[in-house]
């Protein structure tokens, strides 16, 4: 685990929020996780990690990887409405 992950606000919460693709279909989980991410001191590092590692399952820095409206591609979507 990276040093920044030790300081993450989500530490101690369900690991599935970070690594589980099934949460893409659960807006209630996005909302809970998004509020935690909003207060996180390492959200920048988290977002950089998700992009660098191509981690597209779960939630990273308050964003979830979701299908676009056309259903043909994916995009990062905020967990909490901006």
Order of alpha helices (4+ residues) and beta strands (2+ residues): alpha-alpha-alpha-alpha-beta-beta-beta
